[in-house]
Amino acid sequence: MSSSSIFSAQIVQKFESLETPFYHYDLNLLRQTLAEVKRYSDKYNFDIHYAIKANCNQPILSEVLNYNFGADCVSGNEVKLSLQSGFPARQIFFAGVGKTDKEIRYALSKNIKAFNCESIQEIEVIDKLAKESTQIAEIALRINPNVDAKTHKYITTGLDENKFGINQSDLPEVLEKLHKLKNLRLTGLHFHIGSQITDMNVFKGLCIRVNQISKWFADHGVNIEHLNLGGGLGIDYQNPDKNNLPDFETYFSIFNKFLQRNNNQKIHFELGRSLIAQCGSLISRVVYIKKGLNTKFAILDAGMTELMRPALYQSYHQIDNLTGEGLAAEYDIVGPICESTDCFGKSVILPETKRGDLIAIRSAGAYGEVMMSNYNLRDRNPAFYTE
């Protein structure tokens, strides 16, 4: 039996009766995490907006709402779901590089707090659509600060080479445009440099760059009501039991220490992964054990269709055998999908593993279930929640 602390014998017994694969969410751990982030963000009067893209399951959103967090959305449907779930419209921010006219019109009709704009053309389009509906749209400028997040290249978003944000060299043109566009009101600046950031010095560097950019706007007579510092705080994928709560205390203290803000200026964060990743696991069964030339394969009934991250980012997830016993051995943990990238881990040490054993792939609460597909016409089983 795995020594994993999150799964009691009673929970594993419940798993035995369920059709696999499925996602399991520990709501008690989620509540602990949400309480921890609220404790340290409230200490500095920081506002939290949950990144809907990380996990949009209704029980998850209901728990987030209990802490009065806002919503960070990157599509029109995420805006719609946030409103339907109970997030106040004035606590919803709409980000994303490719907002369509339909999505913008919908968000305008619901009077959301602000659009995080990522290009000059987008600013012009929002002004045009706001004028058509005789509205004044609040916007924040997502600015590319050219700060290296020191994370995987696929989830780095704050460098000049990335598609995200307005380059600093374009800011004079942006201000010139805004003087002419009468259906927009600039209220904020938005920064987001990447995801799964574990080097806290990166956030210090972000603060220094934001201070420089904020001063540029102040020097040009522009009053900025709020600063959105994005998210990106990483989790410990290697030790999900030992470190199941991120270091929110250090994270927020860095921004409090190094970020310069006006007395009335609101500071926002859009956290996703750090709030929910550790509370979720993908539960699967071993279908076959296959002996290869140099390894043994444990073939699961879950694949990259259920959890894309290892195939997409070569990411690590701890893998536990919840029911296996006996001498430990090495296994390549793979799925049933007709792709060679359908692999969760190589040379994983597990107790003797056999057909029918229950396997937990850990730290999958964020960017797991939301990225599922039905490639190979795969079935989808409902998630299972415990408290």
N, C-alpha and C positions, 0 to 999 in steps of 0.2 A: 504493500500500500504506500502511496506517495505520502511524504511528510508535509505536503502543502497545507498551510494552516487555514486557508479560506474554505476548504471543503471538508465538512464534518462527515462522519459516517452516515448520518441521517440524510444529508444532502445527496451524497453519492448513491444512496439507496433510492432516492427519488429519481435520480438520473437514469437508473437502470430500467425504469418503466417508460421512459420517453423515447420517441423516435429521434434518432440522430441523423445529421448534425443539427445542433441548435446553439443559440447564444444564451449564456446564463449571466444574469446581472445580480450582484450583491447590493441591494438597496441600502443596507446598513453602512457599508463602506462608502457608498456614494454620499450618504448624509454626513458622515464624518468628514469627508473631503470638502463638501460644500460649506459646512460649519467652519472648517479651518480657514478656507479662503475668505469667508465673510469676516471672520475674526480679525485677520490681519489687514484686509483691505479697508475695513471700517476704521481701523486704528489711524489711518492716514486720510480718511475721507475720500477714498478711491471708489469709483463706480465699476461694477462688473457687468459685462454683457456676454452671455453664453454664446459660443460659436455653434450655431445650429447644425452646421455641416458635419460636426464631429459625431453626433448621434442624435437622431430626431425621433426616437421612440417616445410614445406618449407618456409612459410612466417615468421616463428620464426627465422629460420636459416638466412634468408635474412637480417633481422633486426640486428642480431648479427654480421653478416659480415660487416655491415656499420660502425662498431666501430673497425674494424681490429683486432678482437680477434681471437685466434687460436682455435683448436678443441681438446678436450679430448675424446678419443674413447675407447670402451671396447669390440668391436667385429670387424671382418673384414668388415661386411656390414656397420657399422658406419664409418669406414675409407673410404669405397667406397662412401657413401652418402656425407661425408664431402668434398671429392674431387669433386664430381659432383656438389655440391652446391657452390663451389668456394673457399673453404679454401685452402690456399697454402700448399703443401705437407710438407714443412719445418716448418709449424706451427701446425703439427698434432702429437700428442702423442698417442701411442697405449698401453693401460693398460689392466688388466684382468688376472685372475689366470689360465685360461684354454685356452690360444690361441692355435688353431689347426695349423698343418703344412700348410694347405691351406691358412689360414688367414695370417700367417707369410710370406709365399711366396708372397702373394698379396701385403702386406705392403712393403716388400723389393723391389718389382718391381716398386713401386711408390716413393721410396726414401723418406719415411716419416722422420720426425725429429728424433724420438727415440722410442724404445720399453721400457716400464716400466716393468722390469722383477721381478717376484715374487717368484722364486724358483731357486735352483741350476740346476735342470734338465732343466728348461726352458732356462736358459742361454746356456747350452750345445746344446740344439736343435736349438736355433737361430744361434749359431756359425756354426753348421753343415749345415743349410740351406743357410746361407750367403756364406759359402765356395762353395757350389754347384753352386751358381750364381756369383761367383767371386766378392763378395761385402764385404765391411766392414760395419757392422751394428752398429749404435750408440745405446747404451743402457743406461738406468738409473736403479738403483737398488731401488725397492720399499722395504723399510725397516720398519719392525714392531717396532714402538717406545715404545710399551707397555704404552700408555697414555690413560687414561679413558676419553672418550668423554662426559660422563654423559648424555647420550641420550638413546633412546630405544635400548634394547639389539639386536634387529634385524637389526639395522642400525649402530651399533658400529663395527668398522673395525680395530682398532689399538691396541687391546690387544693380549697378547700371545696366548689366547685361540681361536682367530679368524683365519680363513683360509688365510687371506691376508698377503702378505709381507714376507720378509726374516727375520728370527729371528737374533737378534744382535749376538748371540753366534755362528752363522754360518758365520760371516763376514770374519774371517781368512781363512776359506776354500774357500770362494768366491774369495778372492784376489789371492789365490794360483791357482785357476782354471783360472782366467782371465790372469794370466801371461802365461798360456799355450795355451789359445784359441786366435788364430791369426786373426780371422775374426770379432772381436768385438772391439769396442772402448767405454770405460766407460766415459760418459760425465756428468752424473747427479745422484742425489739422489732424491727419491720420497717418500713422506709421505702422508697418508690420514687416519685420525683416526675415521671418522664417519660422520654422516649426521644430520641435524636439531639440531646443537649445538647452544645453547642460552647463555651458561655461558662463557663469554669472557675470564675468567681466564684459561679455558682449552687451549686456543690458546697460552697464555703465557707459560703454561707448555710444550706445543709442541715445542715452540721455544727453551726452555732450553734444552730439550732432543735432538733436532736437532743440537744445538751447540756442544753438547758432541759427537754426532756421527760424525759430520763434522770434529771435531778436531782429532778424531781417524783416519779418512782417511788422513788428512793432516800429522799426525805423521808417517803414513806409506807411505808417499811420493806420494800420489794420488791426482792429481789436479781435482777438481770437478768444472765443468763449470756452472752448473745450479742446483738450488734447487727447487723442486716442493713441495709446502706445502699443496697440495690437495685443498679441499673446505670445505664444511660442515657447513657454516654459516647458521643459522636458520632464519625462518621468524615468524611473529606473526600470527598464525592461529586463535587466539581468537579475534583479532581486525584488520581485513583486511582493513577496511576503515581508521581507525585512524593511523595505522602503516603499510602503504602499501609499504614503502621503508625500507629495512634493514639498520642497522647502519654500513654502509661501512666505514665511517670515523673512528670509533673506531676500527673496525676490522683490517684495514690496518695499523693504527697507532701502534697497539700492535706489529705486525710483524716488523715494522720499528724500534721500540724501543728495542725489546728484541732479535731479530734475528741477529746473527753475520754473516756477509758476506764479502767476499773479494770484492775489488773495481770493478773487472771485472766480478763478478759472477751474472748471471741472476737469478731472483726470479720469479717463476711461481705459479699461482693459477688456480685451475680447478673448477670454480663455475658453478652451475646448478640451483638448487632450488631457491637460493636467487635472481637469475636474472629473473625468469619467473613464479614462483608459483602464485604470487598475481595477475597476469594479466589474469589468466584463471579461468573460472567457468564452472561447469557442469549444464546445463539447462535441466529441466525435467518437466513433468506434473503429477499432481495427477490423478491417475486412479480411486482409490476408497478411501473412508473413512470407516474404519471398527472399530466397537466398541469392545474392548476386555474386560476382566474381570476387569482390573485395569487401563486401558489406552485406548486411541484412536490411531489407526494406520492410518497414511497417507501413502498409498501405491503408489509409483511412477512408472513411466515407465522406469526409470533408476535404475540400480542395481549394484552389485559388479562387473559385467562384464564391466561396464563403468568406475567405480572408485573403485579400489581394496583396497586402503589404509586403510579405516576403518575396513574392514574384516581382513586384513593382519596384521596391526599394532595397531588396536584399536585406530586409530588416530582421532582427532577432526577436523571437518570442520564446519565453521559457515554456517547455513542454513537459507535462506531468502525466504519468500513468496512474490513474486514480484507483485501479483495481489490480494491477500487476503485483506479483510476488516473486521471490526467487533471486538468483544471482544477477547482478547488473551486467548489461551488455550494451554495445553500441548499435544504433539503428539509424538509418536514413528515414526520416518521417515524411512521407509523400502522400499526395492525394490521387484521385481517380481520373483527373482531367487529362485529356489528350494533348498535353503540353509538357515539355521537359522542365519548364520553369515551375511546374506545380510541385513545389517542395517546401516544406515548412522548416526543415532543419537537417543537417548532415552530422553524422557521428554523434547523435544524441545519446547520452548514457541514461538508460532506463532499467528498472527491474525487468526480469524476464517478461517479455511482451508476447501475447498470443492473440489469436482471433477472438474478437468479442470484447477485448479490454476497452475500458473507457479512457479516453485521452482528453486532457484539458490543455488548450493552447491559450496562454495567459496574456494579460495586459491588452486585451482586444476590444475594450469598450469604446475606443475612439477609432474612427476610420476603419472599422471592421464591417459591421452589419450594413452600414450605409453604403458601402462600396460593393455589396453583393451583386452578382449577375446570374442569369439563368443560362449562361453559355453551356453547351451540351444539353440544353433543356433540363437543367437541374431543378429538382423540387426545392421548396423553401419551407422550413418548419418554423413554427412560432417560437419566440424567445420565452425563456423561463426566468422568473424573478423569485428571489428569496429575500427575507428580511431578518 
